[in-house]
Amino acid sequence: MPVTPADAARLDPEAYDLRYVRGFSGARGRTASGLEVSLTPHAGIGVGSDGGSAEAGATLKIGEGLERLAPDGSERFGERPRWYLYAAGSGRAVGYNFARTRDGDYARSGYTNDRGSFLGDASIGVAYRRGDMQTSLGVVYREIDAGKGLRGMSGLDTDVDEGLIAFQLSIKPRR
């Protein structure tokens, strides 16, 4: 509230945003290999100082049973080098591997899952892994919310969603 009527003339109205999002019961089941899969739809409406909005979407979650479909890569390959095409999110990548045979040629070597430090919230690409070292080139999507805890940032958009092409090299020795 302004202290005096003169202060009211100098104040700009604040921005506002009011939304309602509703999640619905989704489909949940298991694949023939025992992998748990669920699909949860959601819808929402909103109104704000920038106008109205509507949203709809669904979350696909692949849960328990991943180890049966794609075993742990470090257990399966150990220190052996391998290339793989991957999709990563939440600190875990699932990839299709190509490892050298005894003749020295690369051969298709099946699916594995690997835990590690991956850039962004989600990514897809190609990677080379050997023991504790991994390098990758991929398309990365990430969301950054820098507004939490910052003061004096009114009027600035502190949320950033971006997609980028990234090269990553990580070495994480096991304990």
Secondary structure per residue as TSV (DSSP state, phi and psi in degrees):
chain	resnum	aa	ss	phi	psi
A	1	M	-	360.0	136.6
A	2	P	-	-69.7	148.4
A	3	V	S	-72.8	-42.9
A	4	T	S	-129.9	163.1
A	5	P	H	-59.8	-30.2
A	6	A	H	-66.0	-34.9
A	7	D	H	-66.2	-32.2
A	8	A	H	-64.2	-33.8
A	9	A	H	-69.2	-25.0
A	10	R	H	-90.4	-13.9
A	11	L	-	-82.2	138.5
A	12	D	-	-94.8	146.3
A	13	P	-	-65.9	144.0
A	14	E	-	-76.4	153.3
A	15	A	-	-76.5	150.0
A	16	Y	-	-136.8	157.7
A	17	D	E	-152.2	120.5
A	18	L	E	-125.0	123.9
A	19	R	E	-133.2	153.1
A	20	Y	E	-132.4	121.6
A	21	V	E	-123.2	133.3
A	22	R	E	-123.4	125.9
A	23	G	E	-92.7	148.6
A	24	F	-	-117.4	156.9
A	25	S	-	-62.0	132.1
A	26	G	-	-109.4	179.3
A	27	A	E	-80.0	137.4
A	28	R	E	-138.9	137.5
A	29	G	E	-169.6	-173.3
A	30	R	E	-127.3	143.2
A	31	T	-	-77.2	173.8
A	32	A	T	-60.7	-28.1
A	33	S	T	-85.1	-1.6
A	34	G	-	96.8	5.8
A	35	L	-	-78.1	128.2
A	36	E	E	-80.0	130.1
A	37	V	E	-133.7	135.5
A	38	S	E	-137.4	148.2
A	39	L	E	-127.6	119.6
A	40	T	E	-120.9	109.3
A	41	P	E	-80.3	157.8
A	42	H	E	-147.2	158.0
A	43	A	E	-147.2	152.6
A	44	G	E	-158.8	162.0
A	45	I	E	-133.1	160.0
A	46	G	E	-158.7	163.0
A	47	V	E	-141.9	143.5
A	48	G	E	-157.6	-177.0
A	49	S	T	-66.9	-17.8
A	50	D	T	-95.3	0.5
A	51	G	E	119.0	-171.3
A	52	G	E	-88.2	165.7
A	53	S	E	-150.4	156.7
A	54	A	E	-140.8	146.3
A	55	E	E	-144.3	152.7
A	56	A	E	-153.6	148.0
A	57	G	E	-176.9	-171.4
A	58	A	E	-152.7	150.7
A	59	T	E	-111.9	124.9
A	60	L	E	-100.8	122.6
A	61	K	E	-121.4	128.6
A	62	I	E	-108.9	117.5
A	63	G	-	-117.1	-129.0
A	64	E	T	-55.6	145.9
A	65	G	T	100.3	-1.4
A	66	L	H	-60.9	-34.7
A	67	E	H	-63.3	-28.8
A	68	R	H	-72.3	-37.7
A	69	L	H	-79.0	-42.6
A	70	A	S	-133.6	97.9
A	71	P	-	-66.3	166.4
A	72	D	B	-60.8	128.3
A	73	G	H	-66.0	-38.8
A	74	S	H	-69.6	-31.8
A	75	E	H	-72.6	-37.8
A	76	R	H	-75.7	-39.3
A	77	F	H	-108.2	-19.5
A	78	G	T	60.2	-126.0
A	79	E	T	-88.0	-4.7
A	80	R	-	-61.2	133.9
A	81	P	-	-72.8	150.8
A	82	R	E	-157.2	149.2
A	83	W	E	-100.3	148.3
A	84	Y	E	-152.9	148.2
A	85	L	E	-91.6	129.0
A	86	Y	E	-134.9	161.5
A	87	A	E	-130.0	130.4
A	88	A	E	-130.0	149.2
A	89	G	E	-171.3	148.6
A	90	S	T	55.8	38.2
A	91	G	T	76.2	12.9
A	92	R	E	-136.7	138.3
A	93	A	E	-118.7	141.1
A	94	V	E	-115.5	127.0
A	95	G	E	-140.2	159.8
A	96	Y	E	-101.5	121.7
A	97	N	E	-94.7	150.5
A	98	F	E	-131.8	109.5
A	99	A	E	-119.3	157.8
A	100	R	E	-70.9	143.1
A	101	T	-	-90.3	-179.1
A	102	R	T	-66.0	-23.0
A	103	D	T	-82.0	-7.4
A	104	G	S	93.6	-1.5
A	105	D	-	-87.6	154.6
A	106	Y	E	-84.6	135.5
A	107	A	E	-131.4	152.6
A	108	R	E	-62.8	129.2
A	109	S	E	-124.6	15.7
A	110	G	E	86.3	-179.6
A	111	Y	E	-88.2	146.7
A	112	T	E	-143.8	165.4
A	113	N	E	-122.4	144.8
A	114	D	E	-134.8	138.4
A	115	R	E	-94.7	151.0
A	116	G	-	173.3	-169.7
A	117	S	-	-97.0	108.2
A	118	F	-	-114.5	143.3
A	119	L	S	-70.0	141.6
A	120	G	S	74.7	-176.2
A	121	D	S	-85.5	-29.3
A	122	A	E	-153.6	145.9
A	123	S	E	-155.3	157.1
A	124	I	E	-136.7	149.6
A	125	G	E	170.2	-157.3
A	126	V	E	-123.6	141.9
A	127	A	E	-139.4	157.1
A	128	Y	E	-120.8	130.2
A	129	R	E	-132.2	136.0
A	130	R	E	-144.6	108.3
A	131	G	T	58.4	-119.1
A	132	D	T	-89.5	-2.0
A	133	M	E	-106.2	137.5
A	134	Q	E	-140.4	138.5
A	135	T	E	-131.7	142.9
A	136	S	E	-146.5	157.0
A	137	L	E	-132.0	123.7
A	138	G	E	-161.7	176.2
A	139	V	E	-95.7	126.4
A	140	V	E	-119.7	137.4
A	141	Y	E	-115.5	134.0
A	142	R	E	-145.9	151.8
A	143	E	E	-117.1	131.0
A	144	I	E	-122.8	125.2
A	145	D	E	-115.9	93.4
A	146	A	-	-87.7	-5.1
A	147	G	-	-76.2	-18.9
A	148	K	T	-69.2	121.4
A	149	G	T	86.8	-5.9
A	150	L	-	-92.2	136.1
A	151	R	-	-111.0	154.6
A	152	G	S	75.0	21.8
A	153	M	-	-106.4	22.6
A	154	S	T	-64.1	140.5
A	155	G	T	87.7	-9.9
A	156	L	S	-106.6	138.6
A	157	D	-	-82.4	111.9
A	158	T	-	-99.4	0.1
A	159	D	E	-97.6	131.4
A	160	V	E	-128.9	128.8
A	161	D	E	-115.6	129.4
A	162	E	E	-148.5	151.6
A	163	G	E	-118.8	142.3
A	164	L	E	-153.5	162.5
A	165	I	E	-96.9	128.4
A	166	A	E	-132.5	145.5
A	167	F	E	-109.9	134.7
A	168	Q	E	-134.4	139.9
A	169	L	E	-129.8	125.0
A	170	S	E	-137.3	141.4
A	171	I	E	-127.7	116.1
A	172	K	-	-130.5	91.6
A	173	P	-	-63.4	140.1
A	174	R	-	-76.1	152.2
A	175	R	-	-92.5	360.0
